[in-house]
Amino acid sequence: MTLWTLGFVVGVVVVLVVALLLIGILMQARRIRGLADAAAGIVAEIDANTRSVWALKNTNAVAADLLEGARAIDTNAAAIVKAVSHEDETTAA
């Protein structure tokens, strides 16, 4: 066997090993891509399912505003009742 033949055989073996490694890398890349697509779908589903939780901040703010309005109405109603009751007492006297 000559050195040329030996060099050619070694070159073919190196090219085959590199090709096999490249095929393995490509297969793993496809697998990773599939897993990433699945993860993106799951993240979108989690996002859709938790939007109501994030909306609670707005709901709490509106509820606080409503409570303040109700307290103001209660205060004003009490003042009106007091004024009307006081007026009735002075009229009766």
Secondary structure, DSSP 8 states (H G I E B T S, - for coil): --HHHHHHHHHHHHHHHHHHHHHHHHHHHHHHHHHHHHHHHHHHHHHHHHHHHHHHHHHHHHHHHHHHHHHHHHHHHHHHHHHHHHHHHHHH-
